[in-house]
Amino acid sequence: MADISIGAAAPDFDLPRDGGGRVSLADFRGKPLVLFFYPKDDTTGCTAESLAFTALADEFEKAGAAVIGMSPDSVKCHDRFIKKHNLAVVLASDEEKTTLQAYGVWKQKTMYGRHFMGVERTTFLVREDGTIGTIWQKVKVPGHAEIVLAAVQNLSQ
């Protein structure tokens, strides 16, 4: 499991995305990238987080930043999730969990005394030069997208 720190190079990725295309870190070189990792499509918290980023999609675009959500769900699952909730963010599929592991978000979790592996809700702000600018770990969804947007806007000032 990776230990990513601020200032480190963002781990590269090239993954399938919603709609059948591919998305890679290299696609966003020269602009800020918000990369939010979430556990599972169409669950309460993940839906709220994706809707919050969607609601601010125009503001992120005005600030020059792209937003990508990533989970271990399949592209087919992402497509249903986007259609059901009319999402306006790119969703990358990491079924092999290689990128999740590279970013250090695939972790042992505990719920109701049961231990399992899963995604720890985490957001990374990748600077234009491909380095990590900010990391939000163990994200609480309410207000999070607004905090990330403010950080993106501060980059351009």
N, C-alpha and C positions, 0 to 999 in steps of 0.2 A: 504494500500500500504506500502510495506516494505521500510526501509531506511537502506541500506547495507553500511557498512564502511570497510575500509582497516583494516585487522586484525580480522574481525569478521568471524565466521564459515560460510562457503558457505551453503546456503539453499539446503537441500537434494532434489533430484528429481529421479523419475523412470518413464520414458515416452516411448511411442512407437517411433520407429525411421524408417528411410528409410530402405527399404528392408524387412520390417516386423518384425524385432527384437525389443528389448528394450534396452534402455541405461539409466544408473543411475550414480549419482555422485560417488557412492561407487566403480564403475568399474574402477575409475581412481585414487583411493587412492594410494599414494606413487609416483605419477608423476604429473607434472604440467598439468593443463587443461586450455585451452583457450575456453571460452564460449562466443560466439558472438550472440547477440539477434538482429534480423532484422524483419522488418515489414511484407514482403510478397514475396513469391517465384516469380521469373521471372519478377520482376520489374527492372528498370534500375539500381538503386543504390544497391539493394540487389543482383542482378546478378553480378555486378562489385565487390562487397565485397566478395561474395562466390568464384568467379574466382580468386581473389587476394589471398585468403587463400589457394585455391587449388594449385595455382602456387608455393606457398611456403611450400606445404605439406611435401615434403622431408626434408626441413630445420627444420621444427617443429619436425619431427620425429627424426632427428639427435640430436636435443636439448632435446629429451626425453619427449616432450609434445604432448598431444592429442588436437585436435581441434573439437569442436562441434558448429554447428549453430542451433539456435532455433527460431521458429516462431509459430504463431497459425495455420498455414496451416496444412492440413491433411497429413498423410503418403503417400497417393496416389498422392497428389500434389507434395510432396517432391520427390517421385520416378520419376515423369515426369520432374521435375526441374533438378535433377541429370543427368538423361539420356540426356536431351536436351543440357546441357552445359558440360557434361563429368566431373562433380564435384568429387573431391576426399576428401570431408569432410563429417563427419557424420551429418545428419540433424535430430533433435528431433522435434516431433510434440506435441505442447501444446494447443490443441483445447479448453481445459477447462480453460486455462490461469492461472492455479494455480501456476506454476513455474514462469511465467512471472510476476505475482503479488508478489511472494515471493522475487524476485530479484529487485522489484521496477521499472520495465521497462514498465509495462502496465499503460499508462498515458493518460490524456486528451490532445489531440492535436488540432491544429487549421490549416485549410487550406482554403484559399479563403473565410475567414469569417465564415466557418462552423466548429463547434466543434464536435469532435468524439473521441472515445477511440481507442488507437493503441499502437504499440510497439515503444518506443523511442530507436533508434539504440544505443546500449551500448555493450561494451565488458568487461568481467571480466577475470582476470588471477587468477586462483585458485592455490595456492601453494600445494606442495606434502602433507602437513599436513591437507589439506581441508579448509584452511583459505584464505580469499581474499587478494591477493597480490597487485593488481593494478585494477583500474576501469577507463575505458574511457567512458565518457558520451557524448551524442549528437555527435556521431562519424561522421566525414567527411571521406568518403571512400578513396579518393586518398592518398596512402602512409600509410594507417592505418595498414594493415597486416604487413608491414615492421617494423613499430614501435612496434607492439605487439611481433614480432619475436625477435627483439633486447632485449625487456624486458625479454622474456623467456630465451634467451641466457645469460643474466646477472644473472639470478637465479642460473645457474650452474657454475658460476665463483667464 
